[in-house]
Amino acid sequence: MKSDLPKVVFEVGGRAMVCAVVDACRAAGVGRIIVVVGHRQELVREALKGFDVEYAVQDQQLGTGHAVLCAEKTFGTPAGDALVLCGDGPLIRAATVRTLVDRHRETHAAATLATAMIEDPTGYGRIVRDANGRFVAIVEHKNCTTEQLKVREVNPSYYCFAAPELFAALHEVKRNPLSGEYYITDVPELLLKAGKRVEVIEAVPPEDILSINTPEELARVDAIYRARAGGKAVHA
């Protein structure tokens, strides 16, 4: 975005994009919302002023797995289910969150991933399934084989976990040798190898996972968001 601002505070629909994610979670019936903040966290806190959220601080930017692990103390004694979502996906729908949680609970899974089927999956982690359609792994684009590159089902980072399983597995995640970071994407595969149930449901509309990495992409998402809201800006 050619800016020092946290991406989640850029405006979509007249307010910080993270507000739309919080709203979708609330509309889906989520009880507690913990926002993991780090770089220039005061801007995120200001953007969410008036929202009923809690905070956890990630002092070092050590990846998505590390970010979620930073919320462990705030979360408290692991019990129930925990959603893990990104703050920079303002087109998220409450209906998608409910679908994800419903599948997770119906199947008594340790982890459930909501995926998207898109025409051009370049850059996205691919969902690898076995011959029976069961989850095998998330493979990052740069690590895909020739066959895996043909897979159009991608991981848009919509997760629901049994909280005890999530935090236990996060402590087992190894630092990536190339990036030095810890990835949440390693958790489902770790759970699967431990004999736990991992579910996958294709539930995320392709439009909802549009990237926001440039001003042009931000403008496109803003236009879609406003169209859904009847052309109006949304205010908390």
N, C-alpha and C positions, 0 to 999 in steps of 0.2 A: 504493500500500500504506500510505499515511499514515505513512511511516517514513523515516529517513535511512539505513537499511541498504541495501546493494546487494541488488537483488531476488534474485540467484542464491544468497544465503546463507539465504533463508527455507527452512524445513524442509518437505520432502515425504518421507514414509516414514521420518521420524525423523532425517533428516540434510539438509544443504544441498542444494537441488535441483540445483546444478551437478554434484554427485557422480554423479547418475544419467546425466547426459550423458556424463561421462568414462567411466563403466562401459559405456555402450552403444557408445562408440567402441572401447574395448578389446575388447569382445566381438565387434565387427565386424572386428577384425584391424588396427586403426589402429596404426601404429608409434610416431609421436611426437605428443604432444598439447601444443599451446601455448595457454595461457590468457591472454587479454588482460585486464589488470586496470587499474583507475583509481581512482575514488572509493572511499575506505576499503578499499584493496586488501589491507590486513593481515587483514581479516576473511575475504576469499576465500582467501588463502593458508593461514590457519588451518583453514578448512573442508576444504581439500584436502591437509592435512598427512597424509603417509603415501601419497599418490597419486603415481605416477610421471609428473609433468607438468613442463613448463617454463613460464616466464612472459615476457610482454612487457608493457610499461607504456604506457598511453595517458594522457599527462599532461593533455591537453585533450580534452574530450568533443566531438569534431568529426564525429560520425557513424560509421556502420557501415563505410564504405569506409576512413575514416581509422583505425579500430580495427584492421582487417586489415593495413593498411599498416604499422602500428606493430609488427607481428610479423615484418616482412621481415628485419630484422637478426638476430633470433633464429632464424628459419627457415634463414638462410644462403643459399648459392648455390642459386637455384631449380632444382629438378629433381624429376621425378616428379609426383605428384598432391597436391593440397591440398584437404581438406574445410574448409568454412566453415559452422559451426553456431552456434546461440545457446545460451548457458548457462542460459536460463530456460525450457527446454522439456523437463522431466523425464520426459515420457511418450514420448520418442523411443525407437525400438526398434532394436536391432542389425540386425535383418533388413532394415529400411528403409535403413539406411546401406549395407549390403552390396548391396542392389538398386540404389541410386544409383551406387555405385562400379562395379558390374558393367556397367551401361549405359554409363557414361562410358568405360570401357576397351574395351568391345566396339565402340563407334562411333568411337574415337579422337578424341573431341570436345575442344574447348578448354574448354568449360564444359558442365556438365549440372546441371539443376535438377530436384529431386523436388518435385512439387506435390500439392495436396490438392483434392478436390472436396467442397465443403460447401454446406449448404442456405442459410445466411445468410452471404454473403461480405462484409457491411458492414464497412468499415474495413481490409480486406485489399487488398494489391496484386493486381491481376488479371493472369493470364497471357493474353497476346494471341497467337493463332496465325494463320497464313495459311490459305488454302483447302486446302492440303495437310497441315495439322496441324503445320506447322513453327513453331518459336518466332519471334516478331516482337519482343516487348517485355514488360516488366513495367510496368504502369501503376498508379500509386498511386490509391487510392479517390477522393481529392479531385480527381484530374485525369481521371477516366474520363468518356467520352462516355455518352450515354443508353444506347447499345447495349452498351458495355463494362461498364456497371453490371449488366447481366443475366448476365455471365459468372460462373460459379460455381467455376471453377478458379482457385485462389489460390496465392500464393507464401508458404510457411511458413518460408522461409529455410533450406533444406537445399541446399547447393551443393557440387559437386565441380569443381575446376578443374585444368587443366594448370598447375602452379605457375609456370613462366616466363611463360605468357600472363596469369595472374592479376596478378602483380606489375607486369608491363609496363603492363597496362591500368589498374591502380590509379593509376599516375603520370599517367595521362591524364584521370582523372575530374575534372570541374569542380565547384567549390563551388556548391551549390544557392543560387540568389539569394535565396530566401525564408528558408531556415533557416540558411544559412551553413555547412552541413554537407556532407560527402562521403559518397555512398551506394554500398554494394556492389551495389545493384540496377542501377546504371548499367553495371556491367562486362559482363554478358552482351550487352547491346545494342552496346556498343563493340566487342566481339569479333566480333559478327555483321557489323557495318559494315566491319570489317577483313577480311572474307572468311573468318573462322574458323567452325568448326562448333559450334553450340550445340544441345544436346539437351534435351528435356523428357520426364519420365516421371511419370505420375500414380501415386505410390507411397506417399503418406503418409495413413494412416487419419485421418479427420476428428477423431476423439477425441484424437489425439496432439497437436493444435495448439491445444488449449483455452488461452485467454488467462489469465494470472495477474496481475491488476491490482488486485484487492480481496481482503480476507480471505475473503470468501465464495467467490471463484473459487479461492483457494489451498486452501480446505477441500475443494472439489469434486475438484480434481486430486489432493490427498492421498488421498482416499477411493478414487479409481480406481487410483492407484499401489499402495496397500496391498492392494486387491482382487487385483491382478495378482500381488502377492507372497504371496498366501495369507493376507492380513490381518495380516501381520507387518511390523514396522519393519525397515528394512534398515540394516546397519552396515558400515562399511569394514573 
